Structures are given as C-alpha cells and as structure tokens.
Amino acid sequence: MPAHNEEELLSGAVHRVVEGLRAAGRRFEVLVVENGSIDKTAIIADRLEEELAEVRSLRYPGADYGRSLRAGFLAAGGATIVNFDVDYVDLGFLETATAIVEAPGGPALVVGSKRSAGATDNRSLPRRIVTWTFSTLLKVAFGLKVSDTHGMKALRREPLVPVVAACRLGTDLFDTEMVLRAERAGLGAAEVPVTVEELRPSRSPIAKRIPRTLTGLVRLRLVLWLDRH
C-alpha cells in the first residue's frame, strides 16, 4: 500500500484491511510504503506498525508511487501479493482475485478493471476520459490485452519477481510496464470488474499528468524495444 501524504485516510484503510483479513482467517502482512510525505503519514505508518502485528512500515526516499509499489512488491514475503491504494480498498476484489491467481494454471496477475464489462466508474468525467484515452493508447500502441493497468492488482510473486526487477519506469507507469511485460512473457493477465468511488482529488492535476504520461509512454516504448533487440 503506497502512501504519500495520506494522513487522513491511512489509518482507516489499514485497519479495514487488517480486520477484514483477520475475520477471513488468512495469514497475511500489510506493507505500508511511505514515500516523500510532508504531512504525518510516516508517523501514522510507524504507529500502525507498533499497534498491529501484521503491519510493516517501509520508506521509499522521495515521492514516487511506482517505485514505492515496486519496493513493496520486492519486500513482500507472501506467495500472493495484493496492492491497494490508500483511497481504494476492496476486500471483495482481494478474495476474488487471489482465488484466480492461486488456482492451478491461473494467470500470474489479476487487474481490478474500471473499464471491463460490469465495472462502475463513479469518478469525475475528466478522469474517466483520461483513463479511456490511456487504455486505448496502450491497446493500440502496445497491444495490451486487459482493459486497465492502474489500481488494485493481485499478483503471484514467484513468476513476477524477474518481471518486476526488469521494470525501469516509476511514477505513473510502473504498474503499466509490469502488466505489459507479464503479458509479453506469457505469464497471463486477467481482470475483475470493480466499482470506483472518489474519496479525495487526484494527487496530481490532470493538466500536469497528461504530458508526463505521454513522455513516459515514449520512454516505455523505447525501453521495451531495446529489451527485444
């Protein structure tokens, strides 16, 4: 669970996950990867580690969602990993998606999709348009098979370790690179429709995020091409 300036939501999100998984009788750990916060997020994460035996508080230097997500994956000890955003926790997705990745012969990762059949996206219209445009670009330019790459995912750790280790991009595009690399490696990717509600505004304005993402996609195209040659 990457956490950047999440002092208002972090404690509630972590308690919801811990209480839900305890009630389900699962063995688990929750890794909070604080990255570059200037509020009380780091203090709250450390307090949660002291309060809850299943919680580990980690640090990534600097505000970088993608690289903190990567650091959490590589630090995780379980055979199955689920990533949540602090403002986007869905234990129903966890149960459904982990059953898929843990099934014999199942895909190595399952994406919680905002765009697949049966999904409900209640975010603002501009954010929905950006998601549609981004997903369409990935499908046309990169051959992405699933309909989404951002947000919740369930991952089978062992086959994905070399994939994650090979990923070079951070910020907004780490998980996109990971999903594309997993598909190209033949590891399989599936998706589960989810319902999305906005609990807070996006951390970065759309006007700033669009050029950054387009530049990142050019870099991603080059990185994947170089890896093949």
Backbone hydrogen bonds, N-H to C=O, Kabsch-Sander energy under -0.5 kcal/mol:
donor,donor_aa,acceptor,acceptor_aa,energy
3,A,33,V,-2.3
9,L,6,E,-0.6
10,L,6,E,-2.7
13,A,9,L,-2.3
14,V,10,L,-2.6
15,H,11,S,-2.5
16,R,12,G,-2.0
17,V,13,A,-2.0
18,V,14,V,-2.8
19,E,15,H,-2.8
20,G,16,R,-1.9
21,L,17,V,-2.5
22,R,18,V,-2.3
23,A,19,E,-2.2
24,A,20,G,-1.3
25,G,22,R,-1.3
26,R,21,L,-2.1
30,V,54,E,-2.9
31,L,29,E,-0.5
32,V,30,V,-0.6
32,V,56,R,-2.7
33,V,1,M,-1.6
33,V,31,L,-0.6
34,E,32,V,-0.9
34,E,58,L,-2.1
35,N,3,A,-2.1
36,G,60,Y,-0.7
44,I,40,K,-2.5
45,A,41,T,-2.7
46,D,42,A,-2.2
47,R,43,I,-2.1
48,L,44,I,-2.4
49,E,45,A,-1.8
50,E,46,D,-1.7
51,E,47,R,-2.1
52,L,48,L,-2.8
53,A,51,E,-0.5
55,V,52,L,-1.7
56,R,30,V,-2.9
58,L,32,V,-3.2
58,L,56,R,-0.6
60,Y,34,E,-2.6
62,G,60,Y,-0.5
64,D,62,G,-1.0
66,G,171,T,-0.5
68,S,64,D,-2.0
69,L,65,Y,-2.1
70,R,66,G,-2.2
71,A,67,R,-2.3
72,G,68,S,-2.1
73,F,69,L,-2.1
74,L,70,R,-2.4
75,A,71,A,-1.5
76,A,72,G,-1.2
76,A,73,F,-0.6
81,I,155,L,-2.9
83,N,153,K,-2.3
84,F,82,V,-0.5
85,D,88,Y,-1.0
86,V,2,P,-0.6
88,Y,85,D,-2.0
94,L,90,D,-1.7
95,E,91,L,-2.1
96,T,92,G,-2.2
97,A,93,F,-3.3
98,T,94,L,-2.4
99,A,95,E,-1.4
100,I,96,T,-1.2
101,V,97,A,-2.3
102,E,98,T,-2.1
103,A,99,A,-0.6
103,A,100,I,-0.7
106,G,103,A,-2.4
108,A,187,L,-1.6
108,A,188,G,-0.9
109,L,188,G,-1.0
110,V,154,A,-2.6
111,V,190,A,-2.7
112,G,152,M,-3.0
113,S,111,V,-1.0
113,S,192,V,-1.9
119,A,116,S,-2.2
120,T,194,V,-2.1
122,N,120,T,-0.7
122,N,196,V,-2.5
128,R,124,S,-2.0
129,I,125,L,-2.5
130,V,126,P,-2.2
131,T,127,R,-2.2
132,W,128,R,-2.3
133,T,129,I,-2.6
134,F,130,V,-2.8
135,S,131,T,-2.7
136,T,132,W,-2.3
137,L,133,T,-2.4
138,L,134,F,-2.1
139,K,135,S,-2.1
140,V,136,T,-2.6
141,A,137,L,-3.0
142,F,138,L,-1.5
143,G,139,K,-0.8
144,L,138,L,-1.8
153,K,83,N,-1.2
154,A,110,V,-2.4
155,L,81,I,-3.4
156,R,108,A,-3.0
157,R,79,A,-2.6
157,R,155,L,-0.7
160,L,156,R,-1.0
160,L,157,R,-0.7
161,V,157,R,-1.3
161,V,158,E,-0.8
164,V,160,L,-3.1
165,A,161,V,-2.5
166,A,162,P,-1.3
167,C,163,V,-0.8
167,C,164,V,-0.8
173,L,170,G,-2.3
177,E,173,L,-2.5
178,M,174,F,-2.5
179,V,175,D,-2.3
180,L,176,T,-2.4
181,R,177,E,-2.7
182,A,178,M,-2.4
183,E,179,V,-2.4
184,R,180,L,-2.4
185,A,181,R,-1.7
186,G,183,E,-1.5
187,L,182,A,-2.3
188,G,182,A,-0.5
190,A,109,L,-2.1
192,V,111,V,-2.6
194,V,113,S,-2.0
196,V,120,T,-3.0
199,L,197,E,-0.6
208,K,205,P,-0.7
209,R,205,P,-2.3
210,I,206,I,-2.5
212,R,208,K,-1.1
213,T,209,R,-2.7
214,L,210,I,-2.6
215,T,211,P,-2.3
216,G,212,R,-2.1
217,L,213,T,-2.4
218,V,214,L,-1.7
219,R,215,T,-2.0
220,L,216,G,-2.7
221,R,217,L,-2.5
222,L,218,V,-2.0
223,V,219,R,-2.8
224,L,220,L,-2.7
225,W,221,R,-1.9
226,L,222,L,-2.8
227,D,223,V,-2.0
228,R,224,L,-0.9
228,R,225,W,-0.7
229,H,225,W,-0.6
229,H,226,L,-0.9
